[in-house]
Amino acid sequence: MGFSTTSLYRRASSAMRIILLGNAGSGKSTLSKKLIDRHPAARLSLDEVAFKGGVERRPLQDSIEDVRRWIADKESWIIEGCYADIIEPLLDCCDELIFLNPGVDVCIAHCRSRPWEPEKFSSPQEQDENLENLLQWVSTYESRTDEYGLGRHRKLFDSFHGKKRELNNPHEYASV
């Protein structure tokens, strides 16, 4: 399915095109919802395009193409995720990159207090059963070398030449 490059890059003065990057539990979903309360926009969690059947990663190019199609007909949007490999080719479409980096301990605390996510789990019990796996994964953020790790996120953020912010404390999120 094709779309006009112009529609991807058209900028309206009231448009908001933000990518939120960070570890699981960093506050991406919470911040995106707060931003949308102030300025209505479409929201996409990259979890929705990254996985097939909730378990297996889809081919990277398929995920990127799905996001590009999703962006094509939206004036204002927020994309959130920890997938540097999906985000990197989309950076030319955003007005701002926000890197949420509050530290592993904060992310773990957020994961422990996370409400049930029905878009990801069929029941609160299923989510609870996955919690220890999630906490283990989140705790390795600083040492992981994959597209989900701090090193890859830092490199992506540092190489971005557009408007960007790094927030290291959830109290800073209110200023966005």
Secondary structure, DSSP 8 states (H G I E B T S, - for coil): ----HHHHH---TT--EEEEEE-TTSSHHHHHHHHHHHS--EEEETHHHHEETTTEE--HHHHHHHHHHHHHT-SSEEEEES-HHHHGGGGGG-SEEEEE---HHHHHHHHHH----TTT-SSHHHHHHHHHHHHHHHHTTTT--STTSHHHHHHHHHH--SEEEEE-SGGGGGG-
